[in-house]
Every structure is written in structure tokens, then in C-alpha cells.
Amino acid sequence: MYVYVLQSDLDKKFYTGITQDLMKRTEEHNSGISKATKTRVPFKLVYYEFCLNHKDAMKRERYLKTTWGKRYINNRIANYLQETEKCT
């Protein structure tokens, strides 16, 4: 199972989820199939982790959605975020 973080090109906000097929799920988000994200397309995959089972992935997803988890993600992709700010 993958825990993933997407960033919307439209509003620059993150979306965190879990899936077994990372590329397929990213395509579903970008094609508007996912109701939760269809108004914020397109998305870029900016971070992912692999978990050995669904229960661990769900626990990690819940953590990444907390304030501390969001700080963790921002620290992990800090260089990427700085580069994208320079391009805009």
C-alpha cells in the first residue's frame, strides 16, 4: 500500500490518500474521477511512502493529515517547494 501526497497546480494545496496502484490513482485524480479532488485538477505527485499492509498505511495517512504530519511533509519536500516558488 502506498500513502501519497498530491499537490494541486490550481490552488497549490495538498491532498493525501492511500492506494495499491499509485500511478493509476494519480491518473484518476487528474481525470476528475475522484469526487474529492475533481475541482482542483491537475495534480502533481510530490511525495509517497510504501507500507507493507493496509492498516499501517491508514495509520500513516491519518498522521500525515494532522498538523504535525503536514509539517513533516513540508520539511521533506522543502527543496521542491522552494524551486516551484522560483518558477512562478
Contact map, one row per residue, 1 for C-alpha under 8 A:
1110000000000000011110000000000000000000000000000111110010000000000000000000000000000000
1111000000000000011111000000000000000000000000011110000010000000000000000000000000000000
1111100000000001111000000000000000000000000000011110000010011000000000000000000000000000
0111110000000001111001000000000000000000000011111000000000000000000000000000000000000000
0011111000000111100000000000000000000000000011110000000000000000000000000000000000000000
0001111100000111000000000000000000000000001111100000000000000000000000000000000000000000
0000111110011110000000000000000000000000001111000000000000000000000000000000000000000000
0000011111111110000000000000000000000001111100000000000000000000000000000000000000000000
0000001111110000000000000000000000000001111100000000000000000000000000000000000000000000
0000000111110000000000000000000000000001110000000000000000000000000000000000000000000000
0000000111111000000000000000000000000001000000000000000000000000000000000000000000000000
0000001111111100000000000000000000000000000000000000000000000000000000000000000000000000
0000001100111110000000000000000000000000000000000000000000000000000000000000000000000000
0000111100011111000000000000000000000000000000000000000000000000000000000000000000000000
0000111100001111100000000000000000001000000000000000000000000000000000000000000000000000
0011110000000111110000000000000000000000000000000000000000001001100000000000000000000000
0011100000000011111000000000000000000000000000000000000000001000000000000000000000000000
1111000000000001111100000000000000000000000000000000000011001000000000000000000000000000
1111000000000000111111001000000000000000000000000000000000000000000000000000000000000000
1100000000000000011111000000000000000000000000000000000000000000000000000000000000000000
1100000000000000001111111000000000000000000000000000000000000000000000000000000000000000
0101000000000000001111111100000000000000000000000000000000000000000000000000000000000000
0000000000000000000011111110000000000000000000000000000000000000000000000000000000000000
0000000000000000000011111111000000000000000000000000000000000000000000000000000000000000
0000000000000000001011111111100000000000000000000000000000000000000000000000000000000000
0000000000000000000001111111110000000000001010000000000000000000000000000000000000000000
0000000000000000000000111111111000000000000000000000000000000000000000000000000000000000
0000000000000000000000011111111111000000000000000000000000000000000000000000000000000000
0000000000000000000000001111111111001100111000000000000000000000000000000000000000000000
0000000000000000000000000111111110000100111000000000000000000000000000000000000000000000
0000000000000000000000000011111110000100100000000000000000000000000000000000000000000000
0000000000000000000000000001111111101110100000000000000000000000000000000000000000000000
0000000000000000000000000001111111100100000000000000000000000000000000000000000000000000
0000000000000000000000000001100111111100000000000000000000000000000000000000000000000000
0000000000000000000000000000000111111100000000000000000000000000000000000000000000000000
0000000000000000000000000000000001111110000000000000000000000000000000000000000000000000
0000000000000010000000000000100101111111100000000000000000000000000000000000000000000000
0000000000000000000000000000111111111111100000000000000000000000000000000000000000000000
0000000000000000000000000000000100011111100000000000000000000000000000000000000000000000
0000000111100000000000000000000000001111111000000000000000000000000000000000000000000000
0000000111000000000000000000111100001111111000000000000000000000000000000000000000000000
0000000111000000000000000000110000000001111100000000000000000000000000000000000000000000
0000011110000000000000000100110000000001111110000000000000000000000000000000000000000000
0000011110000000000000000000000000000000011111000000000000000000000000000000000000000000
0001111000000000000000000100000000000000001111110000000000000000000000000000000000000000
0001111000000000000000000000000000000000000111110000000000000000000000000000100000000000
0001110000000000000000000000000000000000000011111000000000000000000000001000100000000000
0111100000000000000000000000000000000000000011111100000000000000000000000000000000000000
0111000000000000000000000000000000000000000000111110000000000000000000000000000000000000
1110000000000000000000000000000000000000000000011111000010000000000000000000000000000000
1110000000000000000000000000000000000000000000001111110110000000000000000000000000000000
1000000000000000000000000000000000000000000000000111110110000000000000000000000000000000
1000000000000000000000000000000000000000000000000011111110000000000000000000000000000000
1000000000000000000000000000000000000000000000000011111111000000000000000000000000000000
0000000000000000000000000000000000000000000000000000111111100000000000000000000000000000
0000000000000000000000000000000000000000000000000011111111110000000000000000000000000000
1110000000000000010000000000000000000000000000000111111111111000000000000000000000000000
0000000000000000010000000000000000000000000000000000011111111100000000000000000000000000
0000000000000000000000000000000000000000000000000000001111111110000000000000000000000000
0010000000000000000000000000000000000000000000000000000111111111000000000000000000000000
0010000000000001110000000000000000000000000000000000000011111111100000000000000000000000
0000000000000000000000000000000000000000000000000000000001111111110000000000000000000000
0000000000000000000000000000000000000000000000000000000000111111110110000000000000000000
0000000000000001000000000000000000000000000000000000000000011111111111011000000000000000
0000000000000001000000000000000000000000000000000000000000001111111011000000000000000000
0000000000000000000000000000000000000000000000000000000000000111111111000000000000000000
0000000000000000000000000000000000000000000000000000000000000001111111100000000000000000
0000000000000000000000000000000000000000000000000000000000000011011111110000000000000000
0000000000000000000000000000000000000000000000000000000000000011111111111000000000000000
0000000000000000000000000000000000000000000000000000000000000001111111111100000000000000
0000000000000000000000000000000000000000000000000000000000000000001111111110000000000000
0000000000000000000000000000000000000000000000000000000000000001000111111111000000000000
0000000000000000000000000000000000000000000000100000000000000001000011111111100000000000
0000000000000000000000000000000000000000000000000000000000000000000001111111110010000000
0000000000000000000000000000000000000000000000000000000000000000000000111111110000000000
0000000000000000000000000000000000000000000000000000000000000000000000011111110000000000
0000000000000000000000000000000000000000000001100000000000000000000000001111111110000000
0000000000000000000000000000000000000000000000000000000000000000000000000111111111000000
0000000000000000000000000000000000000000000000000000000000000000000000000000111111100000
0000000000000000000000000000000000000000000000000000000000000000000000000000111111110000
0000000000000000000000000000000000000000000000000000000000000000000000000100111111111000
0000000000000000000000000000000000000000000000000000000000000000000000000000011111111100
0000000000000000000000000000000000000000000000000000000000000000000000000000001111111110
0000000000000000000000000000000000000000000000000000000000000000000000000000000111111111
0000000000000000000000000000000000000000000000000000000000000000000000000000000011111111
0000000000000000000000000000000000000000000000000000000000000000000000000000000001111111
0000000000000000000000000000000000000000000000000000000000000000000000000000000000111111
0000000000000000000000000000000000000000000000000000000000000000000000000000000000011111
